[in-house]
Amino acid sequence: MPPIDPIYLSTTLIHRFVANKSKGNATGFFFQSKQGSIYLVTNKHVIYGNDFYKEEAIPEIDKIDITLHINKNDLSQNKTITIDLFENKDRLWREHPRKDIDIVCIPLNLDRNKFVFASVDEGLLDASNIKIGFEKIFVMGYPYGWHDSLHNLPITRIGHLSSPFGVPFHGNPFMLGDVETHPGMSGSPVFMHLVDYVTVDKGKLTRHLGQSKIILLGVYSGQPKWELTDKKTNKSITIPHSLSVIWFGDLIKETIEKKE
């Protein structure tokens, strides 16, 4: 088998359970904090359902299964592990201080000598001096739980960024993407592949010809079934089915740093 880009090893299929009964699938990806801790990032609604933003929201699940590679030379060798979401009725995942942010980070204790995976770090979030326009985006996940189950590899969907990079849509900390996705991809990482990209330094533009760079744009959240609000008018807004919500990547750091 030819070598694959490590980015394909940054995601995992999430099997959701409550009282050992299946509650469907979702997507998560591995993120490494500055302190070196590993987290599984996914959507908050993967745990709570569509009422996740309400004060009275109750988790729908109590544990998840993920499947990890155990042989870098043979991706067909995998092991499924169970992650409990509670300890003595205390939740183990981390939520953003804002209830309406659809991101959670689940701490993981994974032995890198045993499991083969790639983690995204804060370096992929840094796009401070990059000029970004209408570049392509790609969402890596598990539509309807479907994927290359033999090699435990995700499906990638390609699209474009639909709202300006880094501009909070209607005052909300997300952008919009135009990409075909499906149920089961909630919690997917959204990457942007920059080719011949341009950087800006003190007003000077520099084109990096022949160079490419991948950045983590954010966390895919689909077409929300919950209420979104225009922060200026306080009126409800609806995201058309053809567009998807992409929460800002920096929200991952804010979620983790709440306790670290």
Secondary structure, DSSP 8 states (H G I E B T S, - for coil): -----GGGGSEEEEEEEETTEEEEEEEEEEEE-TTS-EEEEE-THHHH-TTTTSTT---S-SEEEEEEE--TT-TT-EEEEEEESEETTEE-SEE-SSTT---EEEEE---TTT-B---EEGGGG--TTEE-SS-EEEEEE-GGG-SBTTTTB-EEEEEEE-S-TT--BTTBSEEEEE----TT-TT-EEEEEEES-EEEETTEEEE-TT-EEEEEEEEEEES-SS-EE-TTT--EE---TT-EEEEETHHHHHHHTTT-
